[in-house]
Amino acid sequence: MATPSRQATTLALAHALSAAERGLAVIPLSRTKLPALRSPHRDAPLPPPCHGECGGMGHGVYDATTDPSRIRELFAAAPWATGYGIACGLPPHHLIGVDLDTKSGTDSSAALRELALRHLFTIPETVVVLTPSGGRHLWLTGPPDTVVPNSASRLAPGIDIRGAGGYLVGPGSRTEHGVYGTAPGTAHLTPAPCPPPLLRLLLPPPPSTRRSTPASTSHGPDEHSHGEHGRGLVQFVLAAHEGQRNTRLFWAACRAYENGIGPALLASLVEAAVRTGLTEREARATVASAARMSGWRG
């Protein structure tokens, strides 16, 4: 395969720097739309759950930055990069990407319109990025205290969500299938706030309020003691992929403390997080942060 031209890399860097000026944290991407830099821990027998604390490059979305000097360093280390990714969920925009796909054979735009009619919201005027396959990315913003998880076709077939720990391919990026570009008339816009009814659809369902059965109370202070409450939260943590582990754990712990079951569920949440790849120390620190955020006074 031919080496990507230096011109494509230079152009991608220019677009990335422009995005950073708007407060969007970026990373270099390869033509496959994956992070261009490989993990510095890839040859370790047991790669540590490092999010860049080692000081090296190659931690995917955790490398994302708005610092021009750092962006140039990232691209200099990846001269084959032909695009850039924009990290979602980070301040100041707390970006949420609604990816309307066309490859699934479904009309994802129609599905979104149907959801809007059913749940009484309108799609605001916002930045729209056109993909080489004919799809669209809608850029929305979320509240700073809300963690929107990534999902694929959970909202509706062909609609993927890019949230905390995810990224969007930035306009101007060149990939194996073509170039991403901003839809006419939207490049000058700032991402619009996500309509509250849509935001509620993007968040995991709240824990069930059903009372636990006598059988479920015989297992001691773990997730089974709280029926669907605890089981749902623990399963949500266990389903985390790399890049989602801290955000999923934080969200689940917040919900647990808000429902008064945080202390009883602590051990199970930490155990689940460790099984996904976090260290026990990281997991306990995240849960403690959630407890403070939720105003818990135990």
N, C-alpha and C positions, 0 to 999 in steps of 0.2 A: 504494500500500500504506500502510496506517495506521501512524503512528509508534508504536513500542512505548511502553507507558505508563511513566511515571516509577516507578510502583509496582513493575513487573517488574524495572527496573534496581536499585532499592533493595533488593529481595529478593535478587537475584543477588549484589549486593555483600555483603549480610549472610552469605549462604552461603559466599561466597569467603573472607571474613574468618574464619569458623568453621573452614573447611578449613585456612587458614594457621596457625591456633592448634594444629592437629594436626601441623604440620611439612610441610604439602603446599603446594608453590609453585604459584601460580595466575596466570591471565591472563583478561581479559574476553573473552567470545565473543558473536557476533551470533546472531540467530535461525537462521542457516544452519549454526551450529556451527563457523564459521570465526573466527579471531582478529578481534576487533572493530576493532582499529586497523590502518590500512593502513601499508605500509612508507614511511618518510620518504625512501627512495631510489627510489620507484617511477617518478619522472619523469626519472631520470638515464639518459643514453644507454647506459651500461654500469653497471648497479647494482653497487656494491662488495659483496663477501661479508661484510657487516657483521653482527655478532651482538650489536649494542647498544653497541659500543665508541664510537660517535659520541655517545652520551648521550641520543639521542632515543628515542621510543616507536615501536612498530610493527614489532618484530622477531619477532613470533610467539612461539613457546615460549621464545625467549631473553629475553623480558620477564618470564618467570615469577618470582615472588618470594613470600616469606612475610612481608615487611615491611608492616605494616598501612598505614603512611603512603604507601608506594609503590603499594599496591593501590588505595587511595582515589584517588591521582593517575591511575592507569590508567583507572579507571571514570569519573572526572570528565572525562577526555579522550574517553571513548566513552559518552555518555549514552544511546545506542541499544542498549547491551549488555543482553541478557536472560539471560545465562548466564556460566559461567566454565569454563575448562579447567584441568585438573590435570596439571602436567608430570610425565612419567615418567622414571625413571632417575636422579633427583637424590637426594642425601642429605637427610634421614637414612633414608628408607624405601626408596630405589632401586626405586620402584614399577614393576611390570609389569602391564599390563592385558590380560586375556584377553577379547576381544570375541566373544561367541557371537551371531552374526547370525541373523536369521530371514528376511531378504529374499531370500536366495539359493535358497530352496525346499528347502534341506536341513535335516536335524535336527542342528544343530551341537552341541547338548547331548549327543545320543547319540554323535556322533563323538568328543567329548571323553571320554565314559565308555569307549568302545571303546579309545581310546588309553591310558587309565588301566589297563584290564585287560591290554592287550597289553604295556605297559611297566612294569607292577607298581608303580603309585603310586596314591594316593588324593587326591581333591580336598579340601584342608583347609577347615575352617570359616573363612570370611573375609568381608570386606565384599563385598556384591553390589549392583550398581546396575541397576535395571530401566529399559530404554529405552522410548520411546513406541511403537516398532514391535513390542514384545514380546520383544526381545533382552535379553541380560544382559551386564554387565561384571563379571568377577571381578578383585578387586584382590589381587595377590600382591607379595611383595618379593623382591629378588635380592641376591646378594653385592655388596659395594661395589666389588670389583675386576673385575666381570663386566659387559660391555656387551651388553645384549640388543637386537638390532635390531628395527625395525618390520617387520611382514610382513602380507600379505593372503592368506589361504587357503593358505599354504604348509604349515601344520601339518595342516590338513584343510579341506575345503570349508566355508565359512561361519565359520571361526575366524580372526579377525584378532588380531594381537599389537601392543600399544602398548608400545614400549620407549624407549630413549634417543633424544631428539629428537622424541618423540611426546607426545600428551596425551590425556587422557580427559575427556569432558564430565562435569562434577561434578553430583552429586545436588542437585536444586532448580533446575537450569537449565531455562529455558523456550525451546523451539525452535519451528520452523514446524510440527512434527508432534506437539508435546505436551511434557510435563514429565518430566524424569528424576528418579527417586526411589530411595531406598535400600530394598532388599527387607526385609520385616518380619523383625525379629530379628537384623539384621546391622549396624545403624547404630552400635551401641556397640562393635563389634569393631575390632581393629587388623588391618591387612593381614597375612595369614599368609605365612610363607616359602614360596617356590616349591619343590615337591618336586624333589630333584636329577634324577630321570629326566626330568621334564617340562622342567626347565631345560636339560638337554642337547639336548632336541628343539627348543628355541627358538633355540639358538645355531647359526650356520652350520656346516656339516660341516667337520671338520678337513681340512687339506690332505692329499692322497693321499701315501702313503709309497712309491709305486712309483718305481723308479729311472728316471731320464730316459734316453731312447733316444739312441744316437750322433747321430742327426740333430738332436735338440733341443739338443745341447751345442755346436753349431757357430755359435751366434748371439751369443756373448759373454756378459758378466755381466748379463743381464736376465732377465725372467720366463721366457723360453723355456729358459734354462739349467737350470731346475728342474722341467720337465715340468708336471704337474698342480699341484704345489706353488705355483709362482709364478703360473701362469695363473689359477688359482682365486682367489688373493688379489687380484690386480690387477683381475679382473672384478668381485669383490665391491666394491672401491672405486669402480669405474666405474659401478656400478648405484646409487650413492647419490643420494638426492633431497635437496633443501634441508632442512636440519635434521638430516641423517644424516651429512654429509660428514666431519666431524671424528671422530665416533664410529666410523664404518666404517673410516676410515684408521687410527685408533689400534688397533682390533681386528686388522686385517690386519697391521699392522707388528709388533704383539706376537707374532702367530703366526709371522711370518717370522723374528724374532729367536730365538724359542723353538726353531725348527727349524734354526737356524744359517745361514739364507740372507738374513738382514736386510741386511748390507752389499751383497751382490750384487743385491738386489731394490730397494735404496733409490731409484735413479733412476726405475725403472718405477712404483713406488708414488707418488712425488712427481708424476711426469708424469700419472698417472691422476687424482690428487687435483686437480691444476690444471685438468684437463679438466672436472671436475665443478663448478668454480667457486671453489675455494680459491686463495689466492695461493701462490706458491712458498715464501715465507717462512713462512706458516701451516703448509703441508704439511711442510716440513722440521722445524719446531718440534714438530709432532705426532709425527712419526716418531722424533725424538730423545727425546721423552718416553716413547714406547713402548720404545725401546731401554733407557732407564734402568729402567723398570718391569720389564722382562724380565731385568734383571741382566746385560746384555751387557757384556763386557769386551773390546772390540775394540782 
